[in-house]
C-alpha cells in the first residue's frame, strides 16, 4: 500500500441512504480531506436479493447535495475500478481460488435442510451449532470428503458454498484506532461463507479483496461491523498481505430517547427526516432533509457533532472548517443521542449565515412554484425582516406571504380582542393618518405615528396591534414599520379598510 490516505464509503444499494450512513460517509470524507487523501465511493451490490435499483443514484445524489465530493467512484473513474462489486467478479474468482489452493478455504455442500437439522439437534442439547473446527470434519465438505468425491460433485454442478477455514485454537489480535486492541479466540468464530451458492462473493470476502486492491489505508465504518473484524484480519493474513488497513468503528447514532439505534421509524413517529434527500418508495414519497427545508451545510454540521468533538465549545462550522479541524482523536467511542430540536437549531443558525441575496433567490423560486405574484416587490429588503423568524427554507413563503397577498383570514382571538366601536374609530383615524405621511418610509411612519398617538391620547399598544392585524392577519411578525414601508401607502390603506369592514360586520351580528 502507498502512504497516501485512501478511504472508502461502501454502502449496499438495498434502499435509501440513511443519515447514519451519511455520517459514516462524512467522517470518511473529513478524515481523507484533512490529510490530503482520497475519498472513494464503492457500491457493494453483491446481495442480489435485497438490491433496489434506485438506491445507488440516491446515494450518489445525497453525497452531492451535502457537498461530499467523490474522488473515485461509479461516476468518477479512477485507477482502481470498477467501483461496483457486481463488475469485479473476475477478481473475486481469482482470489477465491487462491484461498482454496492455499488451504485457507474449502467447498461446503451441506444443504439448508441439513444445516437446519444440525442447529435443531444442538439446540435440543442446549448447545449452539457453529460450523468450524469443532465439527467441520463431520459435515459435507471438501475437508471431510474424498478428493474424487469432491471433484465429482463439482463436475455435476451440485450446489456448494466456499467457506473460510478458521484457524484452530488461535488468538486473533486486531487493532482499532478508536477502541484499542481487540482479542478474540478463533474457537468462537464460525467458518464464514465467502462465496455463495449463486457464485457471488459475500460482503466479508469482497470488501477485504477490494480494500486491498484499491489500496485503502483506513476503513472507517459503523460499530455493527466490529464483530466481523477478526475474520477480516484473518483474511488479510491468509492472503499474505502484511499491511492491513487501519480500522475505526464508529459508535451508533441513538434514538432521541438515548436508548437503541436511530431508525426510520423514529423519524416517522416524531416527525423529522432520516434521509438526506427524498425517497420514492412503493408506499409513497418520503421527504428528506433537502425537501424539508434543511440546508446541506447545517445537516453536515449537525451530523459531524454526533460522535465527534472539535475540542472547544464552538458548534457552528462550515464544511471547510470541519475538514481543517477533523481528527480521529476527537471521535467518541460511545453512542450519540439524536436531538431533533438541536437539529432544527443548527438549521436556523446556518440560515442566519446565508446571504440575503441567496435566500431571496430561494424565495423567488418558491413563489413562482406556488403561483404567487411578487412583481414590484424587492425581495432583498423582505429577507432581512423574515430571516430571524425562520427555521427552514420551506418557511420562506409562509413567513413572507403577507407581503404579496392581503390577509385572507384574521386570527380569531385577535379579532375578538379588538372588536369594539372604540377600535373601529381608531382604525378609521389611522386610515386618514396614512395619507399625511411623506416620505412613506419606516422612520417617518414611526415618528408620525408616535406623534399622532401622543396628540390623540390613543393606546400605543392598540394602535400598533390593529395595524399589525390589518397588515399581517395576526399579532406577530417582523418590524411593523418596515412592513408598512414595503407594502406602500395604497396597500396599507386598503388593508386597514378591509379589517374595518370585518370588525363592523361582526358588530352587526
C-alpha positions as CSV (number, residue, x, y, z in Angstrom):
1,X,0.0,0.0,0.0
2,X,1.1,3.6,-0.6
3,X,1.4,6.1,2.2
4,X,-1.4,8.2,0.8
5,X,-4.6,8.3,2.8
6,X,-7.3,6.5,0.9
7,X,-10.7,5.8,2.5
8,X,-13.9,4.3,1.1
9,X,-17.6,4.7,1.8
10,X,-19.0,1.3,0.7
11,X,-22.8,1.2,1.1
12,X,-25.1,-1.6,-0.2
13,X,-27.8,-0.4,-2.6
14,X,-30.6,-2.0,-0.7
15,X,-32.6,1.1,0.0
16,X,-32.2,4.9,0.5
17,X,-29.2,6.3,2.3
18,X,-29.9,6.8,6.0
19,X,-28.4,9.7,7.9
20,X,-26.4,7.1,9.9
21,X,-24.8,6.1,6.6
22,X,-24.4,9.7,5.7
23,X,-22.5,10.4,8.9
24,X,-20.2,7.4,8.1
25,X,-19.6,8.9,4.7
26,X,-18.9,12.3,6.2
27,X,-16.3,11.0,8.7
28,X,-14.6,9.2,5.9
29,X,-14.6,12.3,3.8
30,X,-13.4,14.6,6.6
31,X,-10.5,12.3,7.5
32,X,-9.3,11.9,3.9
33,X,-9.6,15.6,3.1
34,X,-8.0,16.7,6.4
35,X,-4.9,14.8,5.4
36,X,-4.9,15.4,1.6
37,X,-6.2,11.9,0.8
38,X,-8.8,10.4,-1.5
39,X,-12.5,9.7,-0.8
40,X,-13.8,6.7,-2.7
41,X,-17.4,5.5,-3.2
42,X,-17.7,1.8,-3.8
43,X,-21.1,0.2,-4.3
44,X,-21.3,-3.2,-2.6
45,X,-24.1,-4.7,-4.7
46,X,-23.4,-8.4,-4.2
47,X,-26.7,-9.0,-2.3
48,X,-28.9,-9.5,-5.3
49,X,-32.0,-10.5,-3.3
50,X,-32.1,-7.1,-1.5
51,X,-30.9,-5.0,-4.4
52,X,-33.0,-1.9,-5.1
53,X,-32.4,-0.3,-8.4
54,X,-32.8,3.4,-7.4
55,X,-30.6,3.1,-4.3
56,X,-27.2,3.8,-6.0
57,X,-28.4,7.0,-7.5
58,X,-30.0,8.1,-4.2
59,X,-26.6,7.5,-2.5
60,X,-24.7,9.5,-5.1
61,X,-27.2,12.3,-5.2
62,X,-27.3,12.5,-1.4
63,X,-23.5,12.9,-1.2
64,X,-23.6,15.5,-4.0
65,X,-26.3,17.5,-2.1
66,X,-24.1,17.5,1.0
67,X,-21.0,18.7,-0.9
68,X,-19.1,15.5,-0.2
69,X,-17.1,15.3,-3.5
70,X,-16.2,11.8,-4.6
71,X,-12.6,11.4,-5.9
72,X,-13.3,7.9,-7.3
73,X,-16.5,6.0,-7.8
74,X,-19.0,4.8,-10.4
75,X,-19.3,8.3,-11.8
76,X,-15.7,9.3,-11.1
77,X,-13.5,6.8,-12.7
78,X,-10.1,6.2,-11.1
79,X,-7.2,3.8,-11.4
80,X,-8.7,1.1,-9.1
81,X,-12.1,0.5,-10.7
82,X,-14.6,-0.8,-11.4
83,X,-16.4,0.7,-8.4
84,X,-19.3,-1.6,-8.3
85,X,-18.7,-5.1,-6.8
86,X,-21.0,-6.7,-9.4
87,X,-18.4,-5.7,-12.0
88,X,-15.4,-7.1,-10.2
89,X,-16.3,-10.8,-10.3
90,X,-13.3,-11.8,-12.3
91,X,-11.0,-10.6,-9.5
92,X,-13.1,-12.4,-6.8
93,X,-13.0,-15.7,-8.8
94,X,-9.2,-15.5,-8.9
95,X,-8.8,-14.6,-5.2
96,X,-11.2,-17.4,-4.0
97,X,-9.1,-19.9,-6.0
98,X,-6.0,-18.6,-4.3
99,X,-7.5,-19.3,-0.9
100,X,-8.8,-22.7,-1.9
101,X,-5.3,-23.7,-3.3
102,X,-3.6,-22.4,-0.2
103,X,-5.8,-24.4,2.1
104,X,-7.5,-21.3,3.7
105,X,-10.9,-22.1,2.3
106,X,-13.0,-25.2,1.3
107,X,-16.1,-26.3,-0.6
108,X,-19.1,-27.0,1.5
109,X,-22.0,-29.0,0.0
110,X,-24.4,-29.0,3.0
111,X,-28.0,-28.2,2.1
112,X,-30.0,-25.7,4.0
113,X,-32.2,-28.5,5.4
114,X,-29.1,-30.4,6.7
115,X,-27.8,-27.3,8.4
116,X,-31.1,-26.5,10.0
117,X,-31.3,-30.1,11.3
118,X,-27.9,-29.7,12.8
119,X,-28.9,-26.4,14.5
120,X,-32.1,-28.1,15.9
121,X,-30.1,-31.1,17.2
122,X,-27.7,-28.8,19.0
123,X,-30.4,-26.7,20.5
124,X,-32.2,-29.7,21.9
125,X,-28.9,-30.5,23.7
126,X,-28.7,-26.9,25.0
127,X,-25.8,-26.1,22.6
128,X,-25.2,-23.7,19.8
129,X,-24.3,-25.0,16.3
130,X,-21.1,-23.4,15.0
131,X,-19.7,-24.5,11.6
132,X,-15.9,-24.6,12.4
133,X,-13.1,-26.9,13.6
134,X,-15.3,-28.5,16.2
135,X,-17.5,-30.2,13.6
136,X,-16.4,-29.4,10.1
137,X,-15.0,-32.9,9.5
138,X,-18.4,-34.4,10.4
139,X,-20.1,-32.3,7.8
140,X,-20.4,-32.4,4.0
141,X,-17.4,-30.5,2.6
142,X,-14.1,-30.9,0.8
143,X,-12.3,-31.4,4.1
144,X,-14.3,-34.4,5.1
145,X,-15.0,-36.0,1.7
146,X,-12.6,-37.9,-0.6
147,X,-11.0,-35.7,-3.3
148,X,-12.6,-37.8,-6.0
149,X,-16.0,-37.4,-4.5
150,X,-15.5,-33.6,-4.2
151,X,-14.4,-33.4,-7.9
152,X,-17.4,-35.5,-8.9
153,X,-19.8,-33.2,-7.1
154,X,-18.2,-30.1,-8.6
155,X,-18.4,-31.6,-12.1
156,X,-22.1,-32.5,-11.5
157,X,-22.7,-28.8,-10.6
158,X,-24.0,-29.7,-7.2
159,X,-24.8,-26.6,-5.1
160,X,-21.9,-25.5,-2.9
161,X,-20.6,-22.5,-0.9
162,X,-17.0,-21.7,-0.2
163,X,-16.2,-21.3,3.5
164,X,-13.2,-19.8,5.2
165,X,-11.1,-22.3,7.2
166,X,-10.8,-20.6,10.5
167,X,-7.5,-21.5,12.3
168,X,-7.8,-23.7,15.3
169,X,-7.0,-22.6,18.8
170,X,-5.7,-19.2,17.7
171,X,-5.9,-15.8,19.4
172,X,-6.8,-13.2,16.8
173,X,-5.4,-9.8,17.6
174,X,-6.7,-6.7,15.8
175,X,-6.3,-3.0,16.4
176,X,-9.0,-0.4,16.3
177,X,-7.8,3.2,16.4
178,X,-10.8,4.2,18.4
179,X,-11.2,1.2,20.7
180,X,-7.7,-0.2,21.0
181,X,-6.7,-3.8,20.9
182,X,-9.4,-6.4,20.1
183,X,-8.6,-10.0,21.1
184,X,-10.8,-12.9,20.0
185,X,-10.4,-16.7,20.2
186,X,-10.9,-18.5,16.9
187,X,-12.9,-21.1,18.8
188,X,-15.8,-18.6,19.0
189,X,-15.8,-18.0,15.3
190,X,-17.6,-20.0,12.6
191,X,-16.2,-20.8,9.1
192,X,-17.9,-17.9,7.3
193,X,-19.2,-18.3,3.8
194,X,-17.0,-16.4,1.4
195,X,-18.7,-17.5,-1.9
196,X,-22.5,-18.1,-2.1
197,X,-24.2,-20.9,-4.0
198,X,-25.1,-18.4,-6.8
199,X,-21.4,-17.8,-7.4
200,X,-21.3,-14.3,-5.9
201,X,-19.0,-13.3,-3.1
202,X,-20.2,-12.3,0.4
203,X,-19.6,-8.9,1.9
204,X,-16.8,-10.3,4.1
205,X,-14.8,-11.6,1.2
206,X,-15.4,-8.9,-1.4
207,X,-14.7,-6.0,0.9
208,X,-11.4,-7.3,2.0
209,X,-10.3,-8.1,-1.5
210,X,-11.4,-4.7,-2.7
211,X,-9.9,-2.8,0.1
212,X,-6.5,-4.3,-0.7
213,X,-6.9,-3.9,-4.4
214,X,-7.9,-0.3,-4.1
215,X,-5.1,0.5,-1.6
216,X,-7.5,1.6,1.1
217,X,-5.4,2.9,4.0
218,X,-8.2,3.3,6.6
219,X,-11.5,1.5,7.0
220,X,-14.0,3.8,8.8
221,X,-17.3,2.1,9.3
222,X,-20.1,1.6,11.8
223,X,-19.6,-0.4,15.0
224,X,-22.0,-3.1,13.8
225,X,-19.1,-4.4,11.8
226,X,-16.8,-4.7,14.8
227,X,-17.6,-8.4,15.3
228,X,-16.5,-9.1,11.7
229,X,-13.1,-7.5,12.3
230,X,-11.3,-10.8,13.4
231,X,-12.5,-12.5,10.2
232,X,-11.3,-9.7,8.0
233,X,-7.9,-9.7,9.8
234,X,-7.6,-13.4,9.2
235,X,-8.4,-13.0,5.5
236,X,-5.6,-10.5,5.2
237,X,-3.3,-13.0,6.9
238,X,-4.5,-15.8,4.7
239,X,-3.7,-13.8,1.5
240,X,-0.3,-13.0,2.9
241,X,-1.0,-9.3,2.9
242,X,1.3,-8.0,5.6
243,X,-0.1,-4.5,5.8
244,X,-3.8,-4.2,6.9
245,X,-5.8,-1.0,6.7
246,X,-6.2,0.9,9.9
247,X,-9.7,0.2,11.3
248,X,-12.1,2.7,13.0
249,X,-15.5,1.5,14.1
250,X,-17.8,4.4,14.7
251,X,-20.3,4.5,17.5
252,X,-24.1,4.4,16.9
253,X,-26.4,7.3,16.4
254,X,-29.0,6.7,19.2
255,X,-32.7,7.4,19.3
256,X,-33.9,10.7,20.7
257,X,-34.6,8.8,24.0
258,X,-30.9,7.7,24.0
259,X,-31.9,4.0,24.0
260,X,-31.2,2.0,20.9
261,X,-30.1,2.7,17.4
262,X,-31.9,5.5,15.4
263,X,-34.3,4.1,12.8
264,X,-36.5,5.3,10.0
265,X,-39.5,4.6,12.3
266,X,-38.2,7.2,14.8
267,X,-38.4,9.8,12.2
268,X,-42.0,8.8,11.2
269,X,-43.1,8.8,14.9
270,X,-41.5,12.1,16.0
271,X,-41.6,13.9,12.6
272,X,-38.1,14.5,11.4
273,X,-36.4,13.3,8.2
274,X,-34.0,10.4,8.2
275,X,-32.9,10.6,4.6
276,X,-30.7,13.4,3.0
277,X,-33.0,13.7,0.0
278,X,-36.5,12.4,-0.8
279,X,-37.0,8.7,-1.5
280,X,-39.8,7.4,-3.8
281,X,-40.9,4.1,-2.5
282,X,-43.7,1.8,-3.4
283,X,-45.6,3.1,-0.3
284,X,-45.2,6.7,-1.4
285,X,-42.8,9.6,-1.3
286,X,-40.7,10.2,1.8
287,X,-39.2,13.7,2.1
288,X,-35.6,14.1,3.0
289,X,-33.7,16.9,4.7
290,X,-33.4,18.8,1.4
291,X,-37.2,18.8,0.7
292,X,-37.9,19.6,4.4
293,X,-36.1,22.9,4.1
294,X,-32.8,22.0,5.7
295,X,-29.5,23.4,4.3
296,X,-26.8,20.9,3.4
297,X,-24.3,22.8,5.5
298,X,-26.5,22.6,8.5
299,X,-27.1,18.9,8.0
300,X,-23.4,18.2,7.8
301,X,-22.6,20.4,10.8
302,X,-25.2,18.7,13.0
303,X,-24.1,15.1,12.0
304,X,-20.4,15.9,12.5
305,X,-21.0,16.6,16.2
306,X,-22.8,13.2,16.6
307,X,-19.8,11.2,17.7
308,X,-17.0,13.8,17.2
309,X,-15.8,16.7,19.3
310,X,-13.7,19.6,17.9
311,X,-12.0,20.1,21.3
312,X,-13.7,23.5,22.0
313,X,-17.1,25.0,22.7
314,X,-17.8,26.2,19.2
315,X,-20.7,24.5,17.4
316,X,-21.2,26.2,14.1
317,X,-18.8,25.0,11.3
318,X,-18.7,25.1,7.6
319,X,-17.6,22.0,5.7
320,X,-14.2,23.5,5.1
321,X,-13.8,24.3,8.8
322,X,-14.7,20.8,9.7
323,X,-12.2,19.5,7.2
324,X,-9.4,21.5,8.7
325,X,-10.3,20.6,12.3
326,X,-11.2,16.9,12.0
327,X,-9.1,14.3,13.7
328,X,-9.6,10.8,14.9
329,X,-8.7,11.9,18.5
330,X,-12.0,13.8,18.6
331,X,-14.1,10.7,17.9
332,X,-16.2,9.3,20.7
333,X,-16.4,5.6,21.4
334,X,-19.9,5.7,22.8
335,X,-23.2,6.4,21.0
336,X,-24.6,9.9,20.5
337,X,-28.3,10.8,21.0
338,X,-30.1,12.3,18.1
339,X,-31.8,15.5,19.2
340,X,-34.4,16.7,16.7
341,X,-34.7,20.2,18.3
342,X,-30.9,20.6,18.1
343,X,-31.1,19.6,14.5
344,X,-33.6,22.4,13.9
345,X,-31.4,24.9,15.8
346,X,-28.4,24.1,13.6
347,X,-30.5,24.8,10.5
348,X,-31.7,28.1,12.0
349,X,-28.1,29.2,12.7
350,X,-26.9,28.4,9.2
351,X,-29.9,30.2,7.7
352,X,-28.8,33.3,9.5
353,X,-25.3,32.9,8.0
354,X,-26.8,32.6,4.5
355,X,-26.6,35.7,2.3
356,X,-29.8,37.7,1.9
357,X,-29.4,37.5,-1.9
358,X,-29.2,33.7,-1.8
359,X,-32.3,33.5,0.3
360,X,-34.1,36.0,-2.0
361,X,-33.4,33.7,-4.9
362,X,-34.8,30.8,-3.0
363,X,-37.9,32.8,-2.1
364,X,-38.4,33.9,-5.7
365,X,-38.3,30.3,-6.8
366,X,-40.8,29.2,-4.2
367,X,-43.1,32.0,-5.0
368,X,-43.1,31.1,-8.7
369,X,-43.8,27.4,-7.9
370,X,-46.7,28.4,-5.7
371,X,-48.1,30.8,-8.3
372,X,-47.7,33.9,-6.0
373,X,-47.1,37.2,-7.9
374,X,-44.1,39.1,-6.4
375,X,-43.9,41.7,-9.1
376,X,-42.8,45.1,-7.8
377,X,-41.5,43.7,-4.5
378,X,-37.9,44.0,-3.5
379,X,-37.2,40.5,-2.1
380,X,-33.8,41.6,-0.9
381,X,-35.5,44.0,1.5
382,X,-38.0,41.4,2.6
383,X,-35.5,38.7,3.5
384,X,-33.8,40.6,6.4
385,X,-37.2,41.0,8.1
386,X,-38.2,37.4,8.0
387,X,-34.8,35.7,8.2
388,X,-34.6,35.8,12.0
389,X,-38.0,34.1,12.2
390,X,-37.5,31.1,10.0
391,X,-36.0,27.7,10.8
392,X,-36.3,26.2,7.3
393,X,-36.1,27.2,3.7
394,X,-39.6,25.9,3.5
395,X,-40.7,28.7,5.9
396,X,-39.7,31.5,3.5
397,X,-43.1,31.7,1.7
398,X,-45.3,31.3,4.9
399,X,-43.2,33.9,6.7
400,X,-43.4,36.5,3.9
401,X,-46.8,35.7,2.3
402,X,-48.5,38.8,3.6
403,X,-46.0,41.0,1.6
404,X,-47.6,39.7,-1.6
405,X,-51.2,38.9,-0.7
406,X,-53.8,40.6,1.5
407,X,-54.7,38.5,4.6
408,X,-57.5,36.1,3.7
409,X,-58.4,35.4,7.3
410,X,-57.6,37.1,10.6
411,X,-56.6,35.5,13.8
412,X,-59.9,34.9,15.5
413,X,-58.6,35.5,19.0
414,X,-57.2,38.9,17.9
415,X,-60.4,39.9,16.2
416,X,-62.3,39.3,19.5
417,X,-59.7,41.4,21.3
418,X,-60.2,44.4,19.0
419,X,-63.9,44.0,18.3
420,X,-65.2,47.3,19.7
421,X,-66.6,50.6,18.4
422,X,-63.6,52.4,20.0
423,X,-61.2,50.3,18.0
424,X,-63.2,50.9,14.8
425,X,-62.9,54.6,15.3
426,X,-59.2,54.2,15.9
427,X,-58.8,52.3,12.6
428,X,-60.7,55.0,10.7
429,X,-58.4,57.6,12.1
430,X,-55.3,55.5,11.2
431,X,-56.6,55.2,7.6
432,X,-56.6,59.0,7.3
433,X,-53.3,59.2,9.1
434,X,-51.6,57.2,6.3
435,X,-52.4,60.0,3.8
436,X,-50.4,62.6,5.7
437,X,-47.0,60.8,5.8
438,X,-44.4,61.9,3.4
439,X,-42.0,60.3,2.6
440,X,-43.6,56.9,3.2
441,X,-40.7,55.2,4.9
442,X,-40.4,53.3,8.1
443,X,-38.7,56.0,10.1
444,X,-41.1,58.7,9.1
445,X,-44.1,56.4,9.7
446,X,-42.8,55.6,13.2
447,X,-42.2,59.3,14.1
448,X,-45.5,60.4,12.7
449,X,-47.5,57.6,14.4
450,X,-45.8,58.2,17.8
451,X,-46.7,61.9,17.5
452,X,-50.3,61.2,16.4
453,X,-50.8,58.7,19.2
454,X,-49.5,61.2,21.7
455,X,-51.7,64.1,20.5
456,X,-54.8,62.0,20.3
457,X,-54.1,60.1,23.6
458,X,-54.6,56.8,21.9
459,X,-53.3,53.5,23.3
460,X,-49.9,52.8,21.6
461,X,-50.4,49.1,22.0
462,X,-53.9,49.1,20.5
463,X,-52.8,51.3,17.5
464,X,-49.9,49.1,16.6
465,X,-51.9,45.9,17.3
466,X,-54.6,47.0,14.9
467,X,-52.2,47.9,12.2
468,X,-50.3,44.6,12.5
469,X,-53.6,42.7,12.4
470,X,-54.6,44.6,9.3
471,X,-51.3,44.1,7.5
472,X,-50.4,40.5,8.6
473,X,-53.6,38.9,9.7
474,X,-52.2,38.2,13.2
475,X,-50.4,39.9,16.0
476,X,-46.9,38.5,15.4
477,X,-44.4,39.2,12.7
478,X,-41.3,41.3,11.8
479,X,-40.9,45.0,12.5
480,X,-44.2,46.7,11.8
481,X,-42.9,50.0,10.4
482,X,-40.7,48.1,7.9
483,X,-43.7,46.1,6.8
484,X,-45.7,49.3,6.3
485,X,-42.9,50.8,4.2
486,X,-42.6,47.8,1.9
487,X,-46.3,47.4,1.5
488,X,-46.7,51.0,0.4
489,X,-49.3,53.6,1.2
490,X,-52.1,52.3,-1.1
491,X,-51.9,48.7,0.2
492,X,-51.8,49.9,3.8
493,X,-54.9,51.9,3.3
494,X,-56.7,49.0,1.6
495,X,-55.8,46.6,4.3
496,X,-57.0,48.9,7.1
497,X,-60.3,49.3,5.2
498,X,-60.6,45.6,4.9
499,X,-60.1,45.0,8.6
500,X,-62.5,47.8,9.5
501,X,-65.2,46.2,7.3
502,X,-64.7,42.8,9.0
503,X,-65.0,44.4,12.5
504,X,-68.1,46.3,11.6
505,X,-69.7,43.2,10.1
506,X,-69.1,41.4,13.4
507,X,-70.7,44.2,15.4
508,X,-73.9,43.9,13.3
509,X,-74.4,40.2,14.2
